[in-house]
Amino acid sequence: MQEDSVGTLDTIFKAINDLPQERQVAALSTLFGQWAIEGGAKIVNNLDVYRKALEMVSDPSLYTEAWSGSLTSNRRPRRPSRPC
């Protein structure tokens, strides 16, 4: 997991997706805990969207230029705070 966390999670989610529907919730609960079932199920049921999102953030050059301009152009001067 420490060497390839994204690959490990991808393998885990694919394996859970391949389980029968009635066993998926138990696997998610065992691996991630009861409170992560809903989020994990959304990933398992939308692996293509999950992989596309990972692909989109894997190359910083695809998004750093867009952010660098927007952070400086939309910035307004801060008003000094008034004492209470």
Summary of the structure (lengths in Angstrom):
residues: 84
radius of gyration: 19.9
end to end distance: 50.6
largest distance: 61.3
contacts: 154
relative contact order: 0.09
helix: 73%
strand: 0%
